[in-house]
Amino acid sequence: MNESSSLWGGRFSGETNEAVAALSRSIHFDWRLAKYDIAGTRAHILALTAAGYLTEAEQVKLDKSLVELDKRVASGMFTAKPIDEDVHSALERGLIEMVGAELGGKVRAGRSRNDQIATLIRTYLLDQSQQLKAQLIDLIQVLATLAENHLNDPMPGRTHFQHAQPVLLSHHLLAHAWPLVRNINRLDDWKVRASFSPYGAGALAGTSLALDPHIVSSALGLTAPMANSIDATSSRDVVAEFAFIGTLIA
C-alpha cells in the first residue's frame, strides 16, 4: 500500500503489511457517506474563509468543484480506487485532481478525521431517520385506512396461542399502528440530541486555527456545536440509540 494515501502513515518509515492495510480499509462500506462528507467539506471551507485561511476566490473555486464532485459521485463518474483507504481519502483525491494539490491540500487545515467523521455520522443518521420516519408515516396511513375499511368486522382475539376474546379487525390493525407512532416520537426525541455538531473538536481538544464551529453547524442544519470536544469525538451513543430505535421498528 502506498503510504502517501494514508494520513496516519507519516510516522512510519516502511510500508504497511498488505493484510493490515486491507483490514484498515473501509471504502467498501463507507462510500455511502460520500455526499455527507462533501457537505461537511463545503461547510468547512466556509469556516476557513471566514477565518482568513482561504480567499473568497479560493472558496468559490473549491465549492464549485465540490458540487461537481458530488454530481460525479452520484452519477458513478467518480468512484473509489484500490489505493483509497476510505471515503474521505477518495474524495480528497478527487478534489485535488480537480483543483490541484496546493489548493486542495488546504482543506485539511483545522480539522481532524475524528471530528470530521463524528460530524458526518450524525448528518448521515439524521437524513436516514427522516427517510425512515416518512416510511413509518406511510405504513401507519395504510394500517389506518385498512382499519377504517374494516371498522366493524369481527375476528378472534388470541392470547397464549389460543382463541381468547372476540375483537374487531380494525382494533387489531391499529394495535400495530400505535407502536409505530411511538417509534416516530422516539426518532423525533433522538433527533434533538443528535442535531449537535462535533466539528471544531479536532482530534479531541480543538484546533489552534480559531475557526468558528457555529459556521459549520449552521451550514449543515445542525442546532449548535457540541459543548465538550472530548465527548464530541469519542462518544457514539447517538449511533447506539438510533440502532436501538431501528431494532424496535424491525
Buried (B, 14 or more C-beta within 10 A) or exposed (E): BEBEBBBEBEEEEEEBEEEEBEEEBBBEEBBEBBBBBBBBBBBBBBBBBBBEBBEEEBBEBBBEBBEBBBEBBEEEEBEBEEBBBBBBBBBBBBBBEBBEEEBBEBBEBBBBBBBBBBBBBBBBBBBBBEEBBEEBEEBBEEBBEBBEEBEEEEBEBEEEEEEEEEBBBBBBBBEEBEEBEEBBEBBEEBBEEBBBBBBBBBBBEBBEBEBBBBBBBBBBEBBEBBEEBEBBBEBEEBBEBBEEBBEEBE
